[in-house]
Amino acid sequence: MTDRAPATSSEPRRRGTGHRLSPLVIPLLSTAFGAVSGVTIDAILPMTAFGLIWGIAAAAVAPRLTRWGERAPGRADLPLWLAVALAFVVLGAGLLGNILATTPQAQLDLLQRDAFGPFFYAIHGPFEWALMPLLVMVNWRRPGRRWPLVAAAVAFYAGRTASALYFAPHALSWAGDPMSADLDEVRRWTDLNWFRIVLQDTLTAVLLLLAATRSGPRALPVDHEVVAPAKAAN
């Protein structure tokens, strides 16, 4: 006599490997970063308000962007490779600037060039407020990419914070009034900038490249159910 056992669920609700991206974190981080960014241009309150508004809007679309990037790999690949290219452009520009600045006076001359400020504003602004957040959101469901991108974001925003609080204010001040610059301070600024290039630009570029070369399987949705086939017992 053969008894057939009813089909059972061996794992009724197996959680996927993806962690939930809490929308509440986004406005907190963007508001703090907006306040820090405001130090550079002496507009802390407006930039804080901008960061809060941006964060609320980003938190509202983050779940959709996460699902959007999960459905088609190409949607997550294109912005990631664009970020890799821009990251290495920034790295090359930073290295070139420090290599050309063989003396403090050469550094001052470089800071006064018309193209110096607009170049970094044009790249860093979109990178900070659009591209880097987009990369994290659309690749959040890909475990092989998630943590390299999170590490890249931490390195990137830590470096941007240092730039906003120290490097950029000094550079803008010296560019506007080179006679006020102390050459010993300029030399110290240049030396510290090497550390910033290594800890921000190089690390960010390498981690983004690592993430781009690791696609990996998509995470299962949290509510994904796995039903085991029926078993027969004699």
GIRA-V849125 format. One record per residue. N is the residue number from 1. RES is the residue in one letter. SS is DSSP state (~ for helix, > for strand, _ for the rest). Layout:
BEGIN
n = <N | N>
res = <RES | RES>
ss = <SS | SS>
END
This chain:
BEGIN
n = <1 | 2 | 3 | 4 | 5 | 6 | 7 | 8 | 9 | 10 | 11 | 12 | 13 | 14 | 15 | 16 | 17 | 18 | 19 | 20 | 21 | 22 | 23 | 24 | 25 | 26 | 27 | 28 | 29 | 30 | 31 | 32 | 33 | 34 | 35 | 36 | 37 | 38 | 39 | 40 | 41 | 42 | 43 | 44 | 45 | 46 | 47 | 48 | 49 | 50 | 51 | 52 | 53 | 54 | 55 | 56 | 57 | 58 | 59 | 60 | 61 | 62 | 63 | 64 | 65 | 66 | 67 | 68 | 69 | 70 | 71 | 72 | 73 | 74 | 75 | 76 | 77 | 78 | 79 | 80 | 81 | 82 | 83 | 84 | 85 | 86 | 87 | 88 | 89 | 90 | 91 | 92 | 93 | 94 | 95 | 96 | 97 | 98 | 99 | 100 | 101 | 102 | 103 | 104 | 105 | 106 | 107 | 108 | 109 | 110 | 111 | 112 | 113 | 114 | 115 | 116 | 117 | 118 | 119 | 120 | 121 | 122 | 123 | 124 | 125 | 126 | 127 | 128 | 129 | 130 | 131 | 132 | 133 | 134 | 135 | 136 | 137 | 138 | 139 | 140 | 141 | 142 | 143 | 144 | 145 | 146 | 147 | 148 | 149 | 150 | 151 | 152 | 153 | 154 | 155 | 156 | 157 | 158 | 159 | 160 | 161 | 162 | 163 | 164 | 165 | 166 | 167 | 168 | 169 | 170 | 171 | 172 | 173 | 174 | 175 | 176 | 177 | 178 | 179 | 180 | 181 | 182 | 183 | 184 | 185 | 186 | 187 | 188 | 189 | 190 | 191 | 192 | 193 | 194 | 195 | 196 | 197 | 198 | 199 | 200 | 201 | 202 | 203 | 204 | 205 | 206 | 207 | 208 | 209 | 210 | 211 | 212 | 213 | 214 | 215 | 216 | 217 | 218 | 219 | 220 | 221 | 222 | 223 | 224 | 225 | 226 | 227 | 228 | 229 | 230 | 231 | 232 | 233 | 234>
res = <M | T | D | R | A | P | A | T | S | S | E | P | R | R | R | G | T | G | H | R | L | S | P | L | V | I | P | L | L | S | T | A | F | G | A | V | S | G | V | T | I | D | A | I | L | P | M | T | A | F | G | L | I | W | G | I | A | A | A | A | V | A | P | R | L | T | R | W | G | E | R | A | P | G | R | A | D | L | P | L | W | L | A | V | A | L | A | F | V | V | L | G | A | G | L | L | G | N | I | L | A | T | T | P | Q | A | Q | L | D | L | L | Q | R | D | A | F | G | P | F | F | Y | A | I | H | G | P | F | E | W | A | L | M | P | L | L | V | M | V | N | W | R | R | P | G | R | R | W | P | L | V | A | A | A | V | A | F | Y | A | G | R | T | A | S | A | L | Y | F | A | P | H | A | L | S | W | A | G | D | P | M | S | A | D | L | D | E | V | R | R | W | T | D | L | N | W | F | R | I | V | L | Q | D | T | L | T | A | V | L | L | L | L | A | A | T | R | S | G | P | R | A | L | P | V | D | H | E | V | V | A | P | A | K | A | A | N>
ss = <_ | _ | > | > | _ | _ | _ | _ | _ | _ | > | _ | _ | _ | _ | _ | _ | _ | _ | _ | _ | _ | ~ | ~ | ~ | ~ | ~ | ~ | ~ | ~ | ~ | ~ | ~ | ~ | ~ | ~ | ~ | ~ | ~ | ~ | _ | _ | _ | ~ | ~ | ~ | ~ | ~ | ~ | ~ | ~ | ~ | ~ | ~ | ~ | ~ | ~ | ~ | ~ | ~ | ~ | ~ | ~ | ~ | ~ | ~ | ~ | ~ | ~ | ~ | ~ | _ | ~ | ~ | ~ | ~ | ~ | ~ | ~ | ~ | ~ | ~ | ~ | ~ | ~ | ~ | ~ | ~ | ~ | ~ | ~ | ~ | ~ | ~ | ~ | ~ | ~ | ~ | ~ | ~ | _ | _ | _ | ~ | ~ | ~ | ~ | ~ | ~ | ~ | ~ | _ | _ | ~ | ~ | ~ | ~ | ~ | ~ | ~ | ~ | ~ | ~ | ~ | ~ | ~ | ~ | ~ | ~ | ~ | ~ | ~ | ~ | ~ | ~ | ~ | ~ | ~ | _ | _ | _ | > | ~ | ~ | ~ | ~ | ~ | ~ | ~ | ~ | ~ | ~ | ~ | ~ | ~ | ~ | ~ | ~ | ~ | ~ | ~ | ~ | ~ | ~ | ~ | ~ | ~ | ~ | ~ | ~ | ~ | ~ | ~ | ~ | ~ | ~ | _ | ~ | ~ | ~ | _ | _ | ~ | ~ | ~ | ~ | ~ | ~ | ~ | ~ | ~ | ~ | ~ | ~ | ~ | ~ | ~ | ~ | ~ | ~ | ~ | ~ | ~ | ~ | ~ | ~ | ~ | ~ | ~ | ~ | ~ | ~ | _ | _ | _ | _ | _ | > | _ | _ | _ | _ | _ | _ | _ | > | _ | _ | _ | _ | _ | > | > | _>
END
